[in-house]
Amino acid sequence: MIRILSVVALLGLVACGVDGEPVQPSANLNIGIGPGGLHTGASVGVSKGPLRVGVGIF
């Protein structure tokens, strides 16, 4: 779990403008409780103009 979060954080840092104007990353964390139990989810991504790239985890 820590490895996955470390890789996601590193990818977000790398995507912050190495080539050109900085691009601000976005992150989302979801936690829900339902009849099936506890559900978690996370995603990170970046966008610049019409291009959006994201990675979902869990």
C-alpha positions as CSV (number, residue, x, y, z in Angstrom):
1,M,0.0,0.0,0.0
2,I,2.8,2.4,0.9
3,R,4.6,1.5,-2.3
4,I,1.6,2.3,-4.4
5,L,1.0,5.7,-2.7
6,S,4.7,6.5,-3.1
7,V,4.6,5.8,-6.8
8,V,1.5,7.9,-7.2
9,A,3.0,10.8,-5.3
10,L,6.2,10.5,-7.4
11,L,4.2,10.5,-10.7
12,G,2.2,13.5,-9.5
13,L,5.5,15.3,-8.7
14,V,7.0,14.4,-12.0
15,A,4.0,15.7,-13.9
16,C,4.2,19.1,-12.4
17,G,5.9,20.9,-15.2
18,V,9.2,19.4,-16.1
19,D,8.7,20.6,-19.7
20,G,7.1,24.0,-19.9
21,E,4.6,25.7,-17.7
22,P,3.7,23.8,-14.5
23,V,0.6,21.6,-14.6
24,Q,-1.2,21.2,-11.3
25,P,-2.1,17.6,-10.4
26,S,-5.4,16.6,-9.0
27,A,-6.2,13.9,-6.4
28,N,-9.4,12.2,-5.2
29,L,-10.0,9.9,-2.3
30,N,-13.3,8.1,-1.9
31,I,-14.5,6.2,1.2
32,G,-18.0,4.8,1.3
33,I,-20.1,2.5,3.5
34,G,-22.7,0.3,2.0
35,P,-24.5,-3.0,2.4
36,G,-21.3,-4.8,1.2
37,G,-19.1,-3.1,3.7
38,L,-16.5,-0.4,3.5
39,H,-15.4,0.7,0.0
40,T,-12.3,2.8,-0.8
41,G,-11.0,4.3,-4.0
42,A,-8.4,6.8,-5.0
43,S,-7.3,8.5,-8.2
44,V,-4.7,11.0,-9.3
45,G,-4.4,12.9,-12.6
46,V,-3.2,15.9,-14.5
47,S,-4.8,18.0,-17.2
48,K,-3.5,20.5,-19.7
49,G,-5.9,22.0,-22.2
50,P,-8.1,19.3,-23.7
51,L,-5.8,16.5,-22.5
52,R,-6.5,14.7,-19.3
53,V,-4.5,11.8,-17.9
54,G,-5.5,9.9,-14.7
55,V,-4.8,6.8,-12.8
56,G,-7.4,5.0,-10.6
57,I,-6.3,3.0,-7.6
58,F,-8.3,0.3,-5.7
